[in-house]
Amino acid sequence: MPADPAEKALFFAVLIRNMFPVVVFLIPLFILMKFFGLIDTHFSLILTYLTFGLPLSIWLLKGFYDNIPPELERAARIDGATRFQAFWKIILPLSTPGLVATAIYAFIQGWNEYVYARTFINSQELMTMPVGLEKFFTEYASNWPGLMAASFIMSVPVVVLFLVLQRHFVRALTEGAVKH
């Protein structure tokens, strides 16, 4: 936990922001995106996802980095490593599981987001997949086979990402703390 009161306030502000539903921020963000001419661009979604994903990712990673003993960095510095070398060769390999978990969380959060994508994107060619799934529903009928096929296709990148990163996650757990 941060010792400085300003740091504590900042970190709790991130948590408090996550207590509100996304709809609370929808109208102010829409007005802001309209003012800057970003409606119907992917940049509006990138900016929005960064705005909400980055603080929570920092919160998650901070908790993980707090559990890495500072003695490891000090020992590397005593052995002649620069601060960057100590981070790159000692701390970063140990933090790989936290980075992988945070990356998976942030990717899935952005990949599945519907509300902002539906509000900020109007063009059919720019629509994200969750918004595109609503095209399988009409006023009088639902194309369930098409919806299930599209949902399966939409889940493939998430599963592949998880499978690829899971291998690195397990390797980091078994090799990260061993000095060769």
Beta strands, then each sheet from edge to edge (+ up, - down):
end
